[in-house]
Amino acid sequence: MESYLALFEPDVNDGGYVVTFPDFGYGVTQGETDREAMEMAQDLLMLTIADYIREGKRLPAPTRRRGMRRRPVSLPALQSAKVDLYTAFLDSGLKKAEFARRIGIPKTHIERLFSLRHHSRLNQIEVALAALGKRLHIETRDAA
């Protein structure tokens, strides 16, 4: 999953930062420090994407606006893999029942594969992606 740009605006009244994700059009959080604001932004991103998944909606494409107040926010690796799985599932046009049959799990367990709060095993995500003609690729990079 690509990262989304969050808008970090200084809160002149209370200090700290107010954070929004313009690509989604709703949701706001704040943090007293730069680090806390980034942690809150990551949590807001996860909750917002979870709303989209729960409603069966496509995620907006991340835009690449420039500006000093915009910072990329990513999800942890497992949640990113789940978002990629959800997107691949939507692109496939399959129904949940057919998808469950292809990967050999009950239909009721499909929601767990897409849930960002459920701790699915990585091999389950790999099997599900393979059923959609996709492959999970993990890459390690130097920290910025």
FENCORPE-V746395 format. One record per run of one state. SS is the DSSP state (helix for helix, strand for strand, loop for the rest). FROM is the first residue (numbers start at 1). TO is the last residue. If there is no record, write none. Layout:
((SS:FROM:TO) (SS:FROM:TO))
This chain:
((loop:1:3) (strand:4:10) (loop:11:16) (strand:17:20) (loop:21:27) (strand:28:31) (loop:32:33) (helix:34:55) (loop:56:69) (strand:70:73) (loop:74:76) (helix:77:92) (loop:93:95) (helix:96:103) (loop:104:106) (helix:107:114) (loop:115:121) (helix:122:131) (loop:132:144))
